[in-house]
Amino acid sequence: MSELYPLKFEPVLKEKLWGGKNLVSRYYKKADPDIRYGESWEISAVAGDMSVVSNGFLAGNNIEELIEVYMGDITGDMVFEKFGNEFPLLIKLIEAQDDLSIQVHPDDALAKKRHKAFGKTEMWYVLESDKDSKIYTGFKEEITKETYLNSLQSGELAMLLNVEKPVPGDVFFTPAGRIHAIGAGIILAEIQQTSDITYRISDWNRKDPDGKSRELHNDLALDSIDFKATGENKITRTITLNKTENLVSCEYFTTNVISFNELISKDYNLIDSFIIYLCIEGEFLIRWEGNSEPVLKGETVLLPAMIKEVILEPSPAAKLLEIFISENYNQNKSNN
């Protein structure tokens, strides 16, 4: 069987009412520059939007087909045992030139019961933001279901929400059940479970070009909302050059950031998982076993689990997100 290599995929771009044109111009997506794209799905195993390999001899195969053939060599044995042929993460770039809807996502139990799907816990890494941009995340304080319903009826829901001002490099972790919205003027990277289930609660009275309002899902959302999810949610980290800094660790994913202007050696022998690199600044080379693969700003690469040692070579400097699933997180959780 031929040796696996770092895999790139054709991004799946999504035109959105609230989108913009910067994913194409500043993150180098090959698409119509006049269309307002809100999302670029970098790696996806969502049915109907399956990522297709764009480089090397596996070009043209989708991610599910790869896992069917290579199994744990792609995902890691631990990940394959749990998820089978379904790749467990969805990686996106999102551009909001207008506010996104106020929304919530179900947890695994509710999503399985209602949709035969995974729930949606996610995180955001802010890439760009305007000085007046806002992130809506959770409630200001714990509220009752009655208070929530009254605010929904009166159109004052936004007044109950915790609002934060994001700057590039900020991280927001949003477990399933935490009400949230991305505000206008923000570009961010989103790491989430493989799920496309969103319950839209309020859409700011917005109309589409045909004068129609988008569908709301308030009955479904009611059982999903965590009314105790409150307060400040921003995670800030001091980034040390040429070091791996952890941003978020949870049972669904671990995300680190690496800002580097020197060679970085990575040893993944103790990690039984694929690794994803999302280049957010500059460019770099992945070197392994005498081979190399260039990675440019805006590109996302899947490093198969069977590749355990790589060298990251910046040219001349780069910043990336490093994403994987940690077996140690589950072990630590069970021991606590």
C-alpha positions as CSV (number, residue, x, y, z in Angstrom):
1,M,0.0,0.0,0.0
2,S,1.4,3.4,-0.9
3,E,2.7,5.6,1.9
4,L,0.3,8.3,3.2
5,Y,1.3,12.0,3.1
6,P,0.0,15.3,4.4
7,L,-3.4,15.8,2.8
8,K,-4.9,19.0,1.4
9,F,-8.6,19.3,0.5
10,E,-10.7,21.5,-1.8
11,P,-12.5,24.0,0.5
12,V,-16.3,24.0,0.4
13,L,-17.4,27.6,0.2
14,K,-20.8,28.7,1.5
15,E,-22.6,31.8,0.3
16,K,-24.3,33.5,3.2
17,L,-26.5,36.5,3.7
18,W,-24.1,37.8,6.3
19,G,-20.9,36.8,4.5
20,G,-18.2,38.9,2.8
21,K,-15.4,38.8,0.2
22,N,-12.3,38.5,2.4
23,L,-12.1,34.7,2.5
24,V,-11.3,34.8,-1.2
25,S,-9.0,37.9,-1.2
26,R,-7.1,37.4,2.1
27,Y,-7.3,33.7,2.7
28,Y,-6.8,32.8,-0.9
29,K,-9.8,30.7,-1.6
30,K,-10.3,30.0,-5.3
31,A,-13.9,31.1,-5.8
32,D,-15.9,33.9,-7.4
33,P,-14.6,37.2,-5.8
34,D,-18.0,38.9,-6.2
35,I,-19.9,36.4,-4.1
36,R,-20.4,37.0,-0.3
37,Y,-19.1,33.8,1.3
38,G,-19.7,33.4,5.0
39,E,-17.9,30.0,5.5
40,S,-15.1,28.0,4.0
41,W,-15.4,24.4,5.1
42,E,-11.8,23.3,5.2
43,I,-12.2,19.7,6.3
44,S,-15.7,18.2,6.4
45,A,-17.3,14.8,6.7
46,V,-20.8,16.3,6.7
47,A,-23.0,14.4,4.2
48,G,-23.4,16.4,1.0
49,D,-20.3,18.5,1.8
50,M,-17.6,15.8,2.0
51,S,-14.1,17.1,1.7
52,V,-12.2,15.9,-1.5
53,V,-8.4,15.6,-1.6
54,S,-6.7,18.1,-3.8
55,N,-3.0,17.0,-3.7
56,G,-0.9,13.9,-4.4
57,F,-2.0,10.5,-5.7
58,L,-5.2,10.5,-3.6
59,A,-6.6,13.6,-5.2
60,G,-10.2,13.2,-6.1
61,N,-11.0,10.8,-3.2
62,N,-13.3,12.1,-0.4
63,I,-12.4,11.9,3.3
64,E,-14.8,9.1,4.0
65,E,-13.3,7.0,1.2
66,L,-9.9,7.5,2.6
67,I,-10.9,6.3,6.0
68,E,-12.6,3.3,4.6
69,V,-9.3,2.2,3.0
70,Y,-6.7,3.4,5.5
71,M,-8.7,3.4,8.7
72,G,-6.6,4.1,11.8
73,D,-3.6,5.0,9.6
74,I,-5.5,8.1,8.7
75,T,-7.4,8.9,12.0
76,G,-5.5,7.0,14.6
77,D,-6.6,3.6,16.0
78,M,-8.3,5.2,19.1
79,V,-10.3,7.6,16.9
80,F,-11.2,4.9,14.3
81,E,-12.4,2.6,17.1
82,K,-14.8,5.4,18.3
83,F,-15.9,7.0,15.1
84,G,-15.3,4.4,12.3
85,N,-15.4,5.9,8.8
86,E,-16.9,9.2,10.0
87,F,-14.2,11.9,10.5
88,P,-15.1,13.5,13.8
89,L,-14.2,17.2,13.3
90,L,-15.4,20.0,11.1
91,I,-12.9,22.8,10.4
92,K,-14.1,26.2,9.1
93,L,-13.1,29.7,8.3
94,I,-16.0,32.1,8.9
95,E,-16.4,35.7,7.8
96,A,-19.2,37.8,9.3
97,Q,-19.8,41.1,7.7
98,D,-23.1,41.2,9.4
99,D,-24.3,39.7,12.7
100,L,-25.0,36.0,12.6
101,S,-28.2,34.7,14.2
102,I,-28.4,34.1,17.9
103,Q,-28.3,30.3,18.1
104,V,-27.6,27.2,20.2
105,H,-26.5,23.7,19.4
106,P,-27.7,20.4,21.0
107,D,-25.5,18.1,23.0
108,D,-24.7,14.5,21.9
109,A,-27.6,12.9,23.7
110,L,-30.2,15.3,22.3
111,A,-28.7,15.3,18.8
112,K,-28.6,11.5,18.7
113,K,-32.3,11.3,19.9
114,R,-33.6,13.9,17.4
115,H,-31.3,13.7,14.4
116,K,-29.2,10.5,14.8
117,A,-26.2,12.8,14.7
118,F,-23.5,14.2,17.0
119,G,-24.0,17.3,19.0
120,K,-22.0,20.4,18.5
121,T,-19.3,21.7,20.8
122,E,-17.1,24.3,19.1
123,M,-14.4,26.9,19.6
124,W,-13.5,30.1,17.8
125,Y,-10.0,31.6,17.2
126,V,-10.4,35.2,16.2
127,L,-8.3,36.1,13.1
128,E,-9.6,39.6,12.4
129,S,-12.0,42.0,14.1
130,D,-13.2,45.6,13.7
131,K,-12.9,47.9,16.8
132,D,-16.7,47.7,17.3
133,S,-17.1,44.0,16.8
134,K,-18.9,41.9,19.3
135,I,-19.1,38.3,20.4
136,Y,-22.4,37.2,22.1
137,T,-21.7,34.2,24.3
138,G,-23.9,32.9,27.2
139,F,-26.1,35.0,29.4
140,K,-25.0,37.9,31.6
141,E,-26.4,36.0,34.6
142,E,-28.3,32.8,35.2
143,I,-31.9,33.1,34.2
144,T,-35.1,31.1,34.3
145,K,-36.8,29.5,31.3
146,E,-39.7,31.9,31.9
147,T,-37.5,35.0,31.8
148,Y,-36.0,33.7,28.6
149,L,-39.4,33.1,27.0
150,N,-40.6,36.6,28.0
151,S,-37.5,38.2,26.5
152,L,-38.0,36.3,23.3
153,Q,-41.6,37.4,23.1
154,S,-40.8,41.1,23.7
155,G,-37.8,41.1,21.3
156,E,-35.3,41.9,24.1
157,L,-33.3,38.6,24.1
158,A,-30.1,40.3,23.1
159,M,-30.2,42.4,26.3
160,L,-29.8,39.2,28.4
161,L,-26.7,38.1,26.6
162,N,-23.1,38.4,27.7
163,V,-21.3,40.6,25.1
164,E,-17.5,40.6,24.7
165,K,-15.2,42.7,22.5
166,P,-12.8,40.4,20.5
167,V,-9.3,41.1,19.3
168,P,-7.2,38.9,17.0
169,G,-5.8,35.9,19.0
170,D,-8.8,35.7,21.4
171,V,-10.4,32.3,21.8
172,F,-14.0,31.5,22.7
173,F,-15.0,28.0,23.8
174,T,-18.7,27.2,23.2
175,P,-20.0,23.9,24.6
176,A,-23.3,22.6,23.3
177,G,-26.1,24.4,25.1
178,R,-24.3,27.8,25.4
179,I,-26.3,30.4,23.5
180,H,-24.1,32.5,21.1
181,A,-23.6,34.7,18.0
182,I,-20.7,36.0,16.0
183,G,-20.9,39.7,15.5
184,A,-20.2,41.8,12.4
185,G,-16.7,42.6,11.3
186,I,-15.1,39.3,12.5
187,I,-13.1,36.6,10.6
188,L,-12.4,33.5,12.7
189,A,-11.4,29.8,12.6
190,E,-14.0,27.4,14.0
191,I,-13.2,23.9,15.2
192,Q,-16.2,21.8,16.0
193,Q,-17.6,18.3,16.2
194,T,-18.8,17.0,12.9
195,S,-22.4,18.3,13.0
196,D,-24.4,20.7,11.0
197,I,-27.2,21.1,13.6
198,T,-28.0,24.7,14.5
199,Y,-31.1,25.9,16.3
200,R,-31.7,29.5,15.2
201,I,-33.3,31.5,18.0
202,S,-33.3,35.1,16.7
203,D,-32.2,36.6,13.4
204,W,-32.3,40.3,14.3
205,N,-35.5,40.7,12.2
206,R,-33.4,40.2,9.1
207,K,-34.9,39.6,5.6
208,D,-33.3,37.8,2.7
209,P,-33.2,39.4,-0.8
210,D,-36.7,38.1,-1.4
211,G,-38.0,39.8,1.7
212,K,-38.4,36.6,3.6
213,S,-37.3,35.9,7.2
214,R,-35.2,32.8,7.9
215,E,-36.7,29.9,9.7
216,L,-36.4,29.9,13.5
217,H,-36.2,26.8,15.7
218,N,-37.3,28.1,19.1
219,D,-39.2,24.9,20.1
220,L,-36.2,22.8,19.4
221,A,-33.8,25.3,21.0
222,L,-35.7,25.4,24.3
223,D,-34.6,22.0,25.5
224,S,-31.0,22.6,24.3
225,I,-30.2,25.9,26.1
226,D,-28.1,25.9,29.2
227,F,-29.6,28.8,31.3
228,K,-26.6,28.5,33.7
229,A,-24.0,29.2,30.9
230,T,-23.1,32.7,31.9
231,G,-20.4,35.3,32.2
232,E,-17.1,36.0,30.4
233,N,-16.0,33.4,28.0
234,K,-12.9,34.9,26.4
235,I,-9.7,32.9,26.6
236,T,-6.5,34.8,26.2
237,R,-3.0,33.2,26.0
238,T,0.4,34.8,26.0
239,I,2.1,33.3,22.9
240,T,5.8,32.5,23.2
241,L,7.6,32.4,19.9
242,N,8.7,28.9,18.7
243,K,6.7,27.2,21.5
244,T,3.4,25.2,21.3
245,E,0.8,26.9,23.4
246,N,-2.5,25.2,24.4
247,L,-5.7,27.1,23.7
248,V,-8.5,24.5,24.4
249,S,-8.5,20.9,25.6
250,C,-11.8,19.0,25.8
251,E,-13.0,15.5,25.0
252,Y,-13.8,16.5,21.4
253,F,-10.6,18.2,20.4
254,T,-7.4,19.8,21.6
255,T,-6.3,23.0,19.9
256,N,-2.8,24.6,20.2
257,V,-1.3,27.6,18.5
258,I,2.3,27.8,17.3
259,S,4.0,31.0,16.2
260,F,7.4,30.3,14.8
261,N,10.4,31.7,12.9
262,E,12.7,28.7,13.5
263,L,12.5,25.0,12.7
264,I,10.0,23.2,14.9
265,S,10.4,19.4,15.4
266,K,7.1,17.6,16.3
267,D,7.0,14.1,17.7
268,Y,3.5,12.6,17.7
269,N,4.4,9.1,18.9
270,L,2.3,9.5,22.1
271,I,-0.7,10.9,20.2
272,D,-3.0,8.3,18.7
273,S,-4.8,10.8,16.4
274,F,-4.6,12.6,13.1
275,I,-3.1,16.1,13.3
276,I,-4.6,19.2,11.5
277,Y,-2.6,22.2,10.7
278,L,-4.5,25.4,9.8
279,C,-2.1,28.1,8.6
280,I,-3.3,31.5,9.9
281,E,-0.2,33.7,9.1
282,G,2.7,33.4,6.8
283,E,3.7,30.0,5.3
284,F,5.8,27.0,6.1
285,L,7.0,23.6,4.9
286,I,6.0,20.2,6.4
287,R,9.1,18.0,6.2
288,W,8.9,14.2,6.8
289,E,11.0,11.2,5.7
290,G,12.8,13.2,3.0
291,N,9.6,14.7,1.6
292,S,8.1,18.2,1.9
293,E,4.7,19.9,1.5
294,P,4.3,23.7,1.4
295,V,1.4,25.2,3.4
296,L,0.3,28.8,2.7
297,K,-1.9,31.2,4.7
298,G,-5.5,30.0,4.7
299,E,-4.6,26.4,3.9
300,T,-5.5,23.4,6.1
301,V,-3.6,20.2,6.1
302,L,-4.5,16.8,7.5
303,L,-1.5,14.9,8.8
304,P,-2.3,11.2,8.9
305,A,-1.8,9.5,12.2
306,M,0.8,7.1,10.8
307,I,3.2,10.0,10.3
308,K,4.6,10.4,13.7
309,E,7.5,12.8,13.2
310,V,7.7,16.0,11.2
311,I,9.7,19.2,11.0
312,L,7.9,22.5,10.4
313,E,10.0,25.0,8.5
314,P,8.8,28.6,8.4
315,S,9.5,30.8,5.4
316,P,10.4,33.0,7.0
317,A,7.7,33.1,9.8
318,A,4.3,31.5,10.3
319,K,1.5,30.9,12.8
320,L,-0.7,27.8,12.8
321,L,-3.4,26.1,14.7
322,E,-2.6,22.5,15.6
323,I,-5.7,20.3,16.2
324,F,-6.1,16.7,17.3
325,I,-8.1,14.4,19.6
326,S,-6.4,13.5,22.9
327,E,-6.8,10.1,24.4
328,N,-5.2,11.5,27.6
329,Y,-8.0,14.0,28.0
330,N,-10.5,11.1,28.5
331,Q,-8.1,9.3,30.8
332,N,-7.5,12.3,32.9
333,K,-11.2,13.0,33.1
334,S,-12.0,9.4,34.3
335,N,-9.2,9.7,37.0
336,N,-10.5,13.0,38.5
